[in-house]
Amino acid sequence: MPSVQDWINNPLGVVDGAFAQNNSGAEWEKKVVEYFKEKLKVNGAQSWVPSLNDVPLHYLKPNSLVKFRCMIQDMFDPEFFMGVYETVDSSTNSKVLRCGKYKDVTDCGQVDFNSRNAVTSERQTFYCVPIPGESQWVKEISFHQARVVPSTSYTPNRHKRSYEEDDEMDTQAQCHCANSHRNVESKRLETEAPSQNNSPSRCSSNLDLNFPLPGEQGPACLVKVYEGWDGFKLNDMLEVFGILSVDPALSLMADDKEASSLLDPTESMETVEEQRAHSPPASLVPRIHMLYAQPLKHNNPLLPSAVSEDKGACRFLSGVLSELTSVRSELLTYLTHIFLGDSLAAEYLILHLISSVYARRDVLPLGKFTLNVSGCPHSSPYTDQLYQIIQQLVPSSYQICMSLHNMNNQRMVPRKDYTANRLVSGTLQLASNTSLFLDETQLEQGQLDATGVRNITALGNLISWQKVDYDFNYHQMEFPCNINVLIVSEGRSLLPSDCQVHLRPALSPPNLEEYLKTVQLAQASSQLNKYRVYFTVARSLDYNISDQITKAVEEDFVEMRKDDPQSVSAEDLHRMLIVARLLSLSYGQTSLSRENWIKAKQMEMMRISRTQQQKCVNGNEP
Amino acid sequence: MSSPSSSARKRARSSNPPTPASEDPLSLSPRPREPSTGELQPMPTSPGTDMQSPAIQDTSLFSSPVARRSVPQSEVDMSSPLIYDTPSRGTPARQRPDLGSVRKAPQVDLNSEPPSGDATVASEQTAGQRLVIWGTDVNVGTCKEKFQRFLQRFIDPSSREDENACLDLNEPLYMQKLDEISVVGDPVLNVNCGHIQTFDADLYRQLICYPQEVIPTFDMAVNELFFDRYPDSVLEHQIQVRPYNALKTRNMRSLNPEDIDQLITISGMVIRTSQLIPEMQEAFFRCQVCAFSTRVEVDRGRIAEPAVCRNCNTTHSMALVHNRSVFSDKQMIKLQESPEDMPAGQTPHTTVVYAHNDLVDKVQPGDRVNITGIYRAAPMRVNPRQSQVKSVYKTHIDAIHFRKTDERRLHGLEEENEQKLFTEERVSMLKELAAKPDVYDRLSSALAPSIYEHEDIKKGILLQLFGGTRKDFSQTGRGNFRAEINILLCGDPGTSKSQLLQYVYNLVPRGQYTSGKGSSAVGLTAYVMKDPETRQLVLQTGALVLSDNGICCIDEFDKMSDSTRSVLHEVMEQQTLSIAKAGIICQLNARTSILAAANPVESQWNPKKTTIENIQLPHTLLSRFDLIFLMLDPQDEAYDRRLAHHLVSLYYQSEDQVEEEYLDMAVLKDYIAYARTYINPRLCEEASQALIEAYVDMRKIGSGRGMVSAYPRQLESLIRLAEAHAKVRFSDKVETIDVEEAKRLHREALKQSATDPRTGFVDISILTTGMSATARKRKEEVAQALKKLIQSKGKMPAMKYQQLFDDLRGQSEAAITKDMFDEALRALTDEDYLTVTGKTVRLL
């Protein structure tokens, strides 16, 4: 396909062509965007585009079309650029109009700043990072797809090698590239991505890429947005399609400016820190000029990314829905094993994992379901393994050990750094539907300092209101979020939670670690994939309650209160309604049925009685 | 070397060859350039050196500054009307770096062929004026005339600005200001662009579009006028016009490329200021050979170094003399969008602002300001040797005028006067809403719709949001009367108190939310700390000060430590905070309403106890709350049913359905803001009668049973509530219906919180003294009984404690607890009737 070559390898050619064709009107800009949108709509076309997530930067051709799956971490100030400018060829003295869109640096020739034809335009820059806490399996699957697809954006003379060898070579290649990417040319070019674990060269640079979670890797990117930037929000997940720009001139500029700033402080409106944050070397933080961006509802690669009217997607969805119930029962068995035979806890975990804030009524977030699993064995690394299991099921997750050291030292709330003029990220800057795993068994005695108290408050706010107050020094700003918080603890958690389940193990295997491993290994990867799809699909279903059921629920509530008004409060009803909702969704039912309502009630009863028993036990303890 | 401040014109005019300055001007230390004072006219702007020795003017040093004054005038192209001699006599002009280099702006005779082919301007103007400034349609003569006319004639009888406080509103406003200048000697004339617009829309348009040309023309006009009127007055330098409030007021987000080189006003918060940067305005060159000196003005950041000495024709003999060159002060300021202007889910934008000369250090980080200035964009060159250019412009604003928006808060002069702009439609919409008879109910039901019922509590909070009218009695010595309404919610856990607080906190622009458990006294008030950068002691304000003119929501009020709570005493009545710490003694305004929530001590509300006993708060504090509500779980079936319905519908109704049912939060916000800003109701005659009656009634209820059921504080509360209710109706008069509602609400709250559980009567003394009158009466009775008992025993110098207790219990028909007995003993001790030592009671 020669055309593919064109629009992927040389998208700027397309842009310039369109500009040259009708340079008078503004029509061409729309046409360009349309053109690329059309191209990308073609079946499978999106997978032809190399992804910055998988392919190391030095394998990508500058000024080619790339895609990047990312989260908006920070929004910089809008910048004005030369949308159209005129260059003067000094030899012939002829003037040429050029287009500055989708470019960082002007093309050859002396720019005539006084030209009447020049047009100043505006664009917005987003600082994007890979989706924080993305699970390994997500990377593997999307990376696998990328490998399968014949990529056309690289020099074609690549030779086959075994994967192992490739991996080795990759790390080597990377080391070289960090130093200089000139000798990359001489290296063999391969579509291989680096295995994310062993690329120390990347973090060796002293540049802080500002990832929300510590230990994250992957490229950060400056995405230049040309239209509709008001529609994007901080922490949105996006799949960006755009033109990669790694012009060495950009990095050169950074160096130059630093030197010149010594001479002329008036020139340096920006501090050194600010320059570093806003114009980092392009070899580390490439620029992408966005042509098209797809907001992502989820980052599960097993599902079509957008719930579109696409027939294929529909067929896929109906297929999933039909076997939802069977997958659920398998999943329940699996999780029951994990919870050492406690099926109630497993049920609640399923409900928790498909919960999502679906609406906000003034300040109240609806649909959140923070789960506190108490009674977890403390001595063994049970909680760590539990986290690993959850990690295998959800597309993105993060574990916070609530140890004293962690609480006092971790930066959770993002903070605005005014010297560098950027938002310094914190661990609570997470994309929608990330699972946050709080391990309270690590709690120890000691004193929380000011940071610790702030962190605990932030966690509390996150759980109660699903919002994080970012620290802007002079004021705080509230950012709504949608994070599933799971707290594991020995006793009742010190943090608030919507629902507490006390774990009651039915079996006590002699070697807990071994036991969990075997349970885990028993799951085939196809099985795991089914679970993964299950969670994402169940979460996105619509839901309603019929009038009839509403009546029944009301009756029920009144009835319950009649016997003992203390037993059921408004809060309890709230919780029961959420449980009922999630229970229905977990069976793939989009409206509440009487059976599910009764089942939800029973589950709640069981859970509450269990907690009360636990209280008694604790109360009797000396 | 291109300085972005001055070379900002996008369509640059003349193209001077970019000659880099030979030396770095910044190795110089900034020198004091303070112009001399009155006695030493007529040469005040001479460069620095003379300042050290103002008394000895006849030193040789001075020859050059004097000479210097004549040099630029002779050198400058006299045909330019921008430069022509103003009748200032001795007063020197001062460069305006904020406007860039205007002096070079050429004029175009439109009758001849315009050199640039600027056809549009030409066609517009051919009929009228001949000369316009290149690239604009500004004719200097006309423009000047118009502005002078404006100054002489503009009257704004309805002016409400505080700057015009002591001016006669029926006289030409700006002439009075000129008069002020002649008296005070501060040569700055602030001009409200809004005034210009109402006076002459065309002039206003020119000012907005071509500030760089028009403002110097204004300067000239005002100086002519001024020195005509006050020929003998002496000023530092010529008057500079500082326009402000360009109606293009925008938030930062809406700035776009079309605003470049235009006059704009934006609001924001200062987040960073740089150190002072000296910027060269005029370079001084001296020939090495013949010592001939010349001056070159900096043009758009560049200095054209003279290659040849004009005197001796030696080439490349001119050297820059730093300490004879002229510098101006410059400061970089970073401005960030105010949090209110931002769309949700995005981060705030920042803009760079340059302040020049006396605007330097006018603002500090943290200040909220409105900045009027010229928006500039300059291309960024990668490298002078490279042709490649980064295709991005650097943008900044050259500040002409700062206006702090929060200044008034510090001085406490006036009611919150935030320039919240309401569009016409919005205002008419709000008024329409206000005209509806059920607006009060509508608004209260729009408040926190997700929280079920509690209508009266919502109404109370609604009134709190509106607040009373601020009254000033400082003349009669009582100072300000509190206009803010304080509310305490107490009740069972899980009755969505926190949610209500959270809602209010989100609704009001200046709200603070703290939790009693997590806040300390300093966190609420203010603390002194050392700034890590400047090493200076700075006062960091706490939640109460930050919520000045707003609402401070305090959750878990009961968990607050006593010392923390004690700071609230002053705030809740006097509305100020006194601080004496680390040598800083001051009184800050804290005109904040307090919305607090408290849980009962025994986790569940005990209906058998009084409010005080239930929440264990000092009554001195409780009596400062206007309304105390109990949020209890009413346990009846109908309520349960409605509650269940409400909750279920919460879970399945779509977003749109809800929108229809309730007023949207934004409307509510605007409604409150509008009412708070524009409506100041006063009591009418009937209403005051009604209030008096209500108060007398309240006193009467109690007096029948020997109790006092109302104190003046309650009357004040009633007035505040009535005023707030009038505000809800957008009424300027407090009428009887307002009083009625205030009474009702007050009664409701009292009924809930001040009911004596023993008698079932409303008894305000529960709140004011912490004990109900019946309880006090009973205490007295026990004491009397004990006294009688002791007297009946005859003359016994000492008694056993336990025995006495048993005797008393045996004698009395009502059960007497040990506490009561102890209390009775204490009462008798106070009467000096007996003393208690250990286990024996001695008579005195």
Interface residues (C-beta under 8 A of the other chain):
Chain A: D74 M75 D77 P78 E79 F80 F81 M82 Y85 G100 K103 D104 V105 T106 C108 G109 Q110 V111 F113 N114 R116 T120 S121 E122 D230 F232 K233 L234 N235 A249 L250 L252 M253 D256 L263 D264 P265 T266 E267 M269 A359 R361 D362 V363 L364 L366 K416 Y418 T419 N421 L423 V453 T457 W465 F472 N473 Y474 H475 M477 E478 F479 P480 Y543 N544 I545 T550 V553 E554 D556 F557 V558 R561 K562 P565 S569 A570 E571 L573 H574 L577 I578 R581
Chain B: M1 S2 S3 P4 S5 K10 R11 A12 S15 D24 L26 L255 N256 P257 I260 M269 I271 R272 I277 E279 K330 M332 K334 P339 M342 P343 A344 G345 Q346 T347 P348 H349 T350 T351 V352 P365 G366 A377 P379 V382 N383 S387 Q388 V389 K390 S391 V392 Y393 K394 T395 H396 A448 P449 S450 Y452 G494 T495 S496 Q499 Q502 Y503 N506 G518 D633 Q635 E637 D640 R641 L643 A644 H645 L647 V648 S649 L650 Y651 Y652 E655 V658 M665
